[in-house]
Amino acid sequence: NVVLRDIVSENSFLQRPVFALRHKPAAETNSICADYTKLYYNPKWVIKRYSENRPSLIASILHVIIHCLYLHPSMKMDDQEVFDTAADFSILMMAYESAIFGITSRVYDMISSFRKRYPESTTTTDLYQLAADDPTAFSKMFSVVEKMKLDDHSLWYTKKTGSSEQARQGAGQYPGDSGDRKSTRLNSSHRCIS
């Protein structure tokens, strides 16, 4: 919590969204994630990011807040892993286009190349449909998302009851309650990229 307060004190634009969420240490998550009421974080990961790459930690915090603003945690799609990649990639494209947070030159070039090849795909749902229909596009998005590694979506997979509105009000359970949801498509794409 001290690290988050320090980050926010240096970046006042993060103060309201970060402190609107309750902070909850969660060793079960590998980095940082959020539902609509809590910001879950792995304390060891936060401290490591803070000491090694503070701009990356700021980017991760902003990234999960944007997920919440776009209601990504409660959106359900046929292929959730493809959606996760599309959701992360859409936020990275926004960062690329507006320089919200630091993107390495390699990732910048990858996003630029993608935008030239797929200029019409700009929203999360457009990107999801493209990724679901075009394995090459999915592979390109996945490789960018893997290089950035900004957040953990495990909380999105916990069992939720009731409506999406309840999910937006924090009906999600603690991260790590459900098993690993690696799909065949995600694993095969990862093998192709490797």
ABEGO torsion letter per residue (X at the ends): XAAAAAAAAABAAAAAAAAABBBBBBAABABBBBBAABBBBBAAAAAAAAAABAAAAAAAAAAAAAAAAAGAAABBBABAAAAAAAAAAAAAAAAAAAGABBBBAAAAAAAAAAAAABAABABAAAAAAAAAABAAAAAAAAAAAAAAGABBAAAAABBBBEBAAAAAAGABBBBGABBBABBAAAAAAAAAAX
